[in-house]
């Protein structure tokens, strides 16, 4: 069974094709029965900015500590979409709670 063990938020920069835009993001940690953890990263970006940068579905979130996380939106973005577009990414590279806390200090329990 999947449980949610922590959440947090932070500020970073969204990068697309060499262009940057400041963004806020949120983190949610999901924990499996075997204690493995996955961090879900969500952010909202301006649709018009994404279109102007030639967004094709993939971007990179650069957190304040310099860590880079791939974020995406299936199908890219179109003029018909809402003016704020949600992008998501996942990180399952930090299995232990200590590793996770070190990698994501913005998490609260």
HELIX and SHEET records of a PDB file:
HELIX    1   1 UNK A   47  UNK A   52  1                                   6    
HELIX    2   2 UNK A   97  UNK A  103  1                                   7    
SHEET    1   A 6 UNK A  68  UNK A  72  0                                        
SHEET    2   A 6 UNK A  58  UNK A  63 -1                                        
SHEET    3   A 6 UNK A   3  UNK A  16 -1                                        
SHEET    4   A 6 UNK A  19  UNK A  31 -1                                        
SHEET    5   A 6 UNK A  37  UNK A  46 -1                                        
SHEET    6   A 6 UNK A  84  UNK A  91 -1                                        
SHEET    1   B 4 UNK A  68  UNK A  72  0                                        
SHEET    2   B 4 UNK A  58  UNK A  63 -1                                        
SHEET    3   B 4 UNK A   3  UNK A  16 -1                                        
SHEET    4   B 4 UNK A 107  UNK A 108 -1                                        
END                                                                             
